[in-house]
Amino acid sequence: MAGQYLTAVEEAISHILAQAKALTGSETVPLADSLGRVLAENHHVPADVPPADNSAVDGYALRTQDLVANQPLPVSARVPAGQAPMAIEPGTAVRIFTGSEIPTGANAVVMQERVEATDAGVVIGADVSDGQNIRRRGQDLRQDDLALARGIRIRPQEMGLLASMGIARVPVIPRLKVAILSTGDELVEPGTALQPGQIYNTNRFTLLGLLAEIGCDVVLCETLRDTREVTQTTLKRAANEADLVITSGGVSVGEEDHVRAVLEESGELSLWRMAIKPGKPLAFGSIDGTPVLGLPGNPAAVLVTFLVVGIPYIRKRQGVTDYRVYGEPLPAAFSVDSASIRKEFVRARKELNGQQMSVAAYPNQSSGMLSSACWADGLAVVPEHTTITPGDIITYYSFAELLG
C-alpha cells in the first residue's frame, strides 16, 4: 500500500486497524483506580441488585387491603435505611425512608407528602396501588446476568455499577506503552531561549496530552537529530521498549525526512501518504516487529491525524470492542469554494444561529496553526471532490467523541 498515490482515509484506517492486535493478559487494579481502563473479563452479577425490595421515597409502607377511606392507620414501626425490618403488623403502617427495605407483608409505600399524620395514626389522602413506590429486588441487575462485557472502557457509571455488585478490584487490560519521537534539529524545549532558526517542540506536548487522555503509558519521549543513523538507532531502541512508536515529522519527501526511509530500509512501510487534509504525509509500518505510526510535522496536522487515525488504532490495541465514532449531521455556517482530492477535517465548533445550531469553521485552516484547535470544539468533515455552501449538511465530530 506504500507508494506515491494518496490512500483514501477510510482505506487507510481499515488497513491500519487490520494490523492492530489487542494486548493480551490482564492486571488487577483497585476499583477507585479503574477509570478509563478497559475490562479484561466479563462481569456477571453475583447477586440481585438491589438485594431486596426497598422504598423509592420517604413515607409509609402499608398493606393496601388495610386502607379504609378517611380512617387512620396506626404507625407500628420505624425502619431507617440499613436496618432489617420486622414483618408489618396487619392493620398498621410503617414509617420508612428512601432505600429502606420493605417489611414483609407490605405491598405499597405512600410518600409522606400525601399523608396526614394524626395522634391516631396516618390518614392516606390519595389512591394507592399495589407496588406503588417500591423498587423490586433485582430491578437493576439479576443474579448471573451479564452486567459488563470484556472490552468496555470504564466510565464513572461503570465504576458505580461495579461497586453495586460489591467488586473492589477490577481485572483490566494492561496500558499500551508508547514511545514519542519528535524529529528536527530546529526543535527545542519550552523554557529555553530560542536561537535563530529554532522553534519550540509543540508536538511532544500535544501527544503527551492526547496519550494521557486515552490511558496510555509514555515510556520514551525524545527529540531526534536529523540524521539517518540517529533515527535508525533511536527507532530500534524505542521499538524494544514500547508497544507502539509514534513519530512526528520525518515522513515527508525532504532530504532530512529520515523516518520513512529508515522504515523502508530497516523495517516495513505499509502505508504512506493519505488523502487527508491536513496530514497528507502520514506513514504506518513497523521496525523490529513494533508498529510505528509516523505523523506529519505540522502541529495541527499531528492533532487531526492522531484523532482520526491514531485513536481508533490505539483503542483496538487496548482491547476496546466499540471504537467507532458517529458524528452529528449539522448545517454548515461556512463555505468551501474549491473542491479538493483530499478529505478535509476542518477545525470547527457548534454555534447557535437564531434557533438553529450550525457548525462554524475557524477562518485560517493552516496545518501549522494550533490556535485554531483551541478555538474549536471539534472537526467538521468536507468530503473529497466537494464544495460547501452555508446550510449544507455536513458531519461534525466533537473532540469529546473523538477522544472516546
For each residue, the residues with C-beta under 8 A, 3 or more apart:
1: 7 15 270 271
2: 264 269 270 271 272 283 285
3: 272 273
4: 273
5: 273
6: 273 274 275 280 341 342
7: 1 11 12 15 271 273 274 275
8: 11 12 274 275 343 384
9: 12 13 274 275 276 308 309 343
10: 13 14
11: 7 8 14 15
12: 7 8 9 15 16 271 274 276 282 284 309
13: 9 10 16 17 308 309 312
14: 10 11 17 18
15: 1 7 11 12 18 19 270 271 284
16: 12 13 19 20 271 284 293 309 312 313
17: 13 14 20 312 313 316
18: 14 15
19: 15 16 270 284 291
20: 16 17 291 313 316 317
21: 317
22: 173 316 317 318 319
23: 173 174 176 243 317 318 319
24:
25: 40 173 174
26: 40 41 171 172 173 174
27: 40 171 172 174
28: 169 170 171 172
29: 33 34 37 169 170 172
30: 33 34 168 169 170
31: 34 159 162 163 167 168 169 170
32: 159
33: 29 30 37
34: 29 30 31 37 154 159 162 170 172
35: 154 155 156 159
36: 153 154 214 215
37: 29 33 34 153 154 170 172 173 175 215
38: 151 152 153 154 172 173 215 318 319 320
39: 42 43 148 149 150 151 152 153 154 158 170 171 172 173
40: 25 26 27 150 171 172 173 319
41: 26 150 171
42: 39 146 148 149 150
43: 39 146 147 148 149 162 165 167
44: 144 145 146 147
45: 48 49 141 142 143 144 145 146 147 165
46: 143 165 166
47: 51 143 165 166
48: 45 51 137 138 141 142 143
49: 45 138 139 140 141 164 165
50: 53 54 135 137 138 139 140
51: 47 48 137
52: 101 102 137
53: 50 101 102 134 135 136 137
54: 50 99 100 101 102 134 135
55: 58 59 61 96 97 98 99 100 102 109 133 134 135
56: 98 109 133 134 135
57: 98 109 111 112 133
58: 55 96 97 98 111 112
59: 55 96 109 110 111 112 114 115 133
60: 73 75 93 94 95 96 109 110 112 115 122 124
61: 55 79 88 93 94 96 102 103 106 108 109
62: 66 67 73 88 92 93 94 106 107 108 109 110 124 128
63: 66 88 90 105 106 107 108
64: 67 107 108 128 129 130
65:
66: 62 63 73 90 91 92
67: 62 64 71 73 124 128
68: 71
69:
70: 123
71: 67 68 123
72: 118 120 121 122 123
73: 60 62 66 67 91 92 93 121 122 123 124
74: 91 92 93 120 121
75: 60 78 92 93 94 95 121 122
76: 88 89 92 93 94
77: 85 86 88 89 92 94 95 103
78: 75 94 95 96
79: 61 83 85 94 95 96 97 100 101 103
80: 83 97 100
81: 97 98 99 100
82: 99 100
83: 79 80 100 101
84: 101
85: 77 79 88 94 96 100 101 102 103 104
86: 77 103
87: 103 104 105
88: 61 62 63 76 77 85 92 94 103 104 105 106
89: 76 77 92
90: 63 66 105
91: 66 73 74
92: 62 66 73 74 75 76 77 88 89 121
93: 60 61 62 73 74 75 76 121 122
94: 60 61 62 75 76 77 78 79 85 88 103 106
95: 60 75 77 78 79
96: 55 58 59 60 61 78 79 85 100 102 103 109
97: 55 58 79 80 81 100
98: 55 56 57 58 81
99: 54 55 81 82
100: 54 55 79 80 81 82 83 85 96 97
101: 52 53 54 79 83 84 85
102: 52 53 54 55 61 85 96 106 109 134
103: 61 77 79 85 86 87 88 94 96 106
104: 85 87 88
105: 63 87 88 90
106: 61 62 63 88 94 102 103 109
107: 62 63 64 130 131 134
108: 61 62 63 64 128 129 130 131 132 133 134
109: 55 56 57 59 60 61 62 96 102 106 132 133 134
110: 59 60 62 114 115 124 126 128 132 133
111: 57 58 59 114 115 133
112: 57 58 59 60 115
113:
114: 59 110 111 124 125 126
115: 59 60 110 111 112 122 123 124 125
116: 122 123 125
117: 122
118: 72 121 122 123
119:
120: 72 74
121: 72 73 74 75 92 93 118
122: 60 72 73 75 93 115 116 117 118
123: 70 71 72 73 115 116 118
124: 60 62 67 73 110 114 115 128
125: 114 115 116
126: 110 114
127:
128: 62 64 67 108 110 124 132
129: 64 108 132
130: 64 107 108
131: 107 108 134 136
132: 108 109 110 128 129
133: 55 56 57 59 108 109 110 111
134: 53 54 55 56 102 107 108 109 131
135: 50 53 54 55 56 139
136: 53 131 139
137: 48 50 51 52 53
138: 48 49 50 141 142 143
139: 49 50 135 136
140: 49 50 164
141: 45 48 49 138 145 147 161 164 165
142: 45 48 138 145
143: 45 46 47 48 138
144: 44 45
145: 44 45 141 142
146: 42 43 44 45 149
147: 43 44 45 141 161 165
148: 39 42 43 152 158 161 162
149: 39 42 43 146 152 321
150: 39 40 41 42 319 321
151: 38 39 319 320 321 322
152: 38 39 148 149 158 320 321
153: 36 37 38 39 318 320 404
154: 34 35 36 37 38 39 158 159 162 170 172
155: 35 158 159
156: 35 159 160
157: 160 161
158: 39 148 152 154 155 161 162
159: 31 32 34 35 154 155 156 162 163
160: 156 157 163 164
161: 141 147 148 157 158 164 165
162: 31 34 43 148 154 158 159 165 167 170
163: 31 159 160 166 167
164: 49 140 141 160 161
165: 43 45 46 47 49 141 147 161 162
166: 46 47 163
167: 31 43 162 163 170
168: 30 31
169: 28 29 30 31
170: 28 29 30 31 34 37 39 154 162 167
171: 26 27 28 39 40 41
172: 26 27 28 29 34 37 38 39 40 154
173: 22 23 25 26 37 38 39 40 318 319
174: 23 25 26 27
175: 37 215 216 217
176: 23 215 216 217 243 244 314 317 318
177: 216 217 219 241 242 243 244
178: 211 216 217 218 219 242 243 244 245 246
179: 218 219 220 221 222 238 239 241 242 244 245 246
180: 204 207 208 211 218 220 221 222 246 247 248
181: 220 222 223 224 234 235 238 245 246 247 248 259
182: 187 201 203 204 222 223 224 247 248 249
183: 187 223 224 226 231 247 248 249 250 257 258 259 297
184: 187 223 224 226 249 250 297
185: 225 226 256
186: 197 198 199
187: 182 183 184 198 199 200 201 223
188: 192 194 195 198 199 200 201
189: 192 200 201 223
190: 200 201 205
191:
192: 188 189 200
193:
194: 188 198 199 200
195: 188 198
196:
197: 186
198: 186 187 188 194 195
199: 186 187 188 194 202
200: 187 188 189 190 192 194
201: 182 187 188 189 190 204 205 223
202: 199 205 206 299 370
203: 182 206 207 248 249 295 297 299 302
204: 180 182 201 207 208 221 223 248
205: 190 201 202 208 209
206: 202 203 209 210 299 302 303 306 370
207: 180 203 204 210 211 246 248 302 306
208: 180 204 205 211 212 218 221
209: 205 206 212 213
210: 206 207 213 214 303 306 307 310 311 403
211: 178 180 207 208 214 216 218
212: 208 209 215 216 218
213: 209 210 403
214: 36 210 211 311 314 315 318 403 404
215: 36 37 38 175 176 212 318
216: 175 176 177 178 211 212 314
217: 175 176 177 178
218: 178 179 180 208 211 212 221
219: 177 178 179 241 242
220: 179 180 181 237 238 241 242
221: 179 180 204 208 218
222: 179 180 181 182 234 238
223: 181 182 183 184 187 189 201 204
224: 181 182 183 184 230 231 234 250
225: 185 230
226: 183 184 185 230 231 250 256 258
227: 230 231 258
228: 231 232 258 261 262
229: 232 233
230: 224 225 226 227 233 234
231: 183 224 226 227 228 234 235 250 258 259 262
232: 228 229 235 236 258 262 265 266
233: 229 230 236 237
234: 181 222 224 230 231 237 238
235: 181 231 232 238 239 245 247 259 262 263 266 267 287 292
236: 232 233 239 240 266 287 288
237: 220 233 234 240 241
238: 179 181 220 222 234 235 241 242 245 290
239: 179 235 236 242 245 286 287 288 289 290 292
240: 236 237 288 290
241: 177 179 219 220 237 238
242: 177 178 179 219 220 238 239 245 290
243: 23 176 177 178 290 291 317
244: 176 177 178 179 290 291 292 293 314 317
245: 178 179 181 235 238 239 242 287 290 291 292 293
246: 178 179 180 181 207 292 293 295 306 310
247: 180 181 182 183 235 250 251 259 292 293 294 295
248: 180 181 182 183 203 204 207 295 296 297 302
249: 182 183 184 203 252 257 259 295 296 297
250: 183 184 224 226 231 247 256 257 258 259 260 294 297
251: 247 257 259 260 272 281 282 283 294 295 296 297
252: 249 257 260 281 296 297
253: 257 281
254: 257
255:
256: 185 226 250
257: 183 249 250 251 252 253 254 260 261
258: 183 226 227 228 231 232 250 261 262
259: 181 183 231 235 247 249 250 251 262 263 283 292 294
260: 250 251 252 257 263 264 269 272 283 294
261: 228 257 258 264 265
262: 228 231 232 235 258 259 265 266 267 287
263: 235 259 260 266 267 268 269 283 285 286 287 292 294
264: 2 260 261 267 269 285
265: 232 261 262
266: 232 235 236 262 263 287
267: 235 262 263 264 285 286 287 288 292
268: 263 285 286 287
269: 2 260 263 264 272 283 284 285
270: 1 2 15 19 284 285 286
271: 1 2 7 12 15 16 274 282 283 284 285
272: 2 3 251 260 269 281 282 283 284
273: 3 4 5 6 7 280 281 282
274: 6 7 8 9 12 271 279 280 282 305 309
275: 6 7 8 9 280 341 342 343 384
276: 9 12 279 280 282 304 305 308 342 343 344 345
277: 280 340 342 343 344 345 367
278: 296 298 300 301 304 305 345 365 367
279: 274 276 282 295 296 298 301 302 304 305 308 367
280: 6 273 274 275 276 277 296 342
281: 251 252 253 272 273 296
282: 12 251 271 272 273 274 276 279 293 294 295 296 305 309
283: 2 251 259 260 263 269 271 272 292 293 294
284: 12 15 16 19 269 270 271 272 291 292 293 294
285: 2 263 264 267 268 269 270 271 291 292 294
286: 239 263 267 268 270 289 290 291 292
287: 235 236 239 245 262 263 266 267 268 290 292
288: 236 239 240 267
289: 239 286
290: 238 239 240 242 243 244 245 286 287
291: 19 20 243 244 245 284 285 286
292: 235 239 244 245 246 247 259 263 267 283 284 285 286 287
293: 16 244 245 246 247 282 283 284 309 310 313
294: 247 250 251 259 260 263 282 283 284 285
295: 203 246 247 248 249 251 279 282 301 302 305 306 310
296: 248 249 251 252 278 279 280 281 282 301 302 305 367
297: 183 184 203 248 249 250 251 252 301 302
298: 278 279 301 302 367 368
299: 202 203 206 302 303 367 368 369 370
300: 278 303 304 347 365 366 367 368 369 370 372 373
301: 278 279 295 296 297 298 304 305 367
302: 203 206 207 248 279 295 296 297 298 299 305 306
303: 206 210 299 300 306 307 370 373
304: 276 278 279 300 301 307 308 345 347 379
305: 274 276 278 279 282 295 296 301 302 308 309 310
306: 206 207 210 246 295 302 303 309 310 311
307: 210 303 304 310 311 345 379 399 402 403
308: 9 13 276 279 304 305 311 312 345 379 402
309: 9 12 13 16 274 282 293 305 306 312 313
310: 210 246 293 295 305 306 307 313 314
311: 210 214 306 307 308 314 315 323 402 403 404
312: 13 16 17 308 309 315 316 323 324
313: 16 17 20 293 309 310 316 317
314: 176 214 216 244 310 311 317 318
315: 214 311 312 318 320 323 404
316: 17 20 22 312 313 319 320 323
317: 20 21 22 23 176 243 244 313 314
318: 22 23 38 153 173 176 214 215 314 315
319: 22 23 38 40 150 151 173 316
320: 38 151 152 153 315 316 323 404
321: 149 150 151 152
322: 151
323: 311 312 315 316 320 404
324: 312
325: 397 401 402 404
326: 401
327: 381 395 396 397 401
328: 395 396 397 398
329: 393 394 395 396
330: 350 357 358 359 393 394 396
331: 356 358 359 390 391 392 393 394
332: 335 358 359 361 380 388 389 390 391 392 393 394
333: 351 353 358 359 360 361 390
334: 346 348 359 360 361 388 390
335: 332 387 388 389 390
336: 339 344 382 386 387 388
337: 387
338: 387
339: 336 384 385 386 387
340: 277 344 382 384 385
341: 6 275 384 385
342: 6 275 276 277 280 384
343: 8 9 275 276 277 381 382 383 384
344: 276 277 336 340 365 381 382
345: 276 277 278 304 307 308 379 380 381 382
346: 334 361 362 365 379 380 381 382
347: 300 304 361 362 365 372 373 375 376 379
348: 334 359 360 361 362 376 377 378 379 380 396
349: 359 360 375 376 377 378
350: 330 357 358 359 360 377 378 396 398
351: 333 357 358 359 360
352: 355 356 357 358
353: 333 356 357 358
354:
355: 352
356: 331 352 353
357: 330 350 351 352 353
358: 330 331 332 333 350 351 352 353
359: 330 331 332 333 334 348 349 350 351 380 394 396
360: 333 334 348 349 350 351
361: 332 333 334 346 347 348 365 380
362: 346 347 348 365 369 372 375 376
363:
364: 369 372
365: 278 300 344 346 347 361 362 369 372
366: 300 369 372
367: 277 278 279 296 298 299 300 301
368: 298 299 300
369: 299 300 362 364 365 366 372
370: 202 206 299 300 303 373 374
371: 374 375
372: 300 347 362 364 365 366 369 375 376
373: 300 303 347 370 376
374: 370 371
375: 347 349 362 371 372
376: 347 348 349 362 372 373 379 399
377: 348 349 350 398 399
378: 348 349 350 396 397 398 399 400 401 402
379: 304 307 308 345 346 347 348 376 396 397 399 402
380: 332 345 346 348 359 361 394 395 396 397
381: 327 343 344 345 346 394 395 396 397
382: 336 340 343 344 345 346 386 388 394
383: 343 386
384: 8 275 339 340 341 342 343
385: 339 340 341
386: 336 339 382 383
387: 335 336 337 338 339
388: 332 334 335 336 382 392 394
389: 332 335 392
390: 331 332 333 334 335
391: 331 332
392: 331 332 388 389
393: 329 330 331 332
394: 329 330 331 332 359 380 381 382 388
395: 327 328 329 380 381
396: 327 328 329 330 348 350 359 378 379 380 381
397: 325 327 328 378 379 380 381 401 402
398: 328 350 377 378 401 402
399: 307 376 377 378 379 402 403
400: 378 403
401: 325 326 327 378 397 398 404
402: 307 308 311 325 378 379 397 398 399
403: 210 213 214 307 311 399 400
404: 153 214 311 315 320 323 325 401
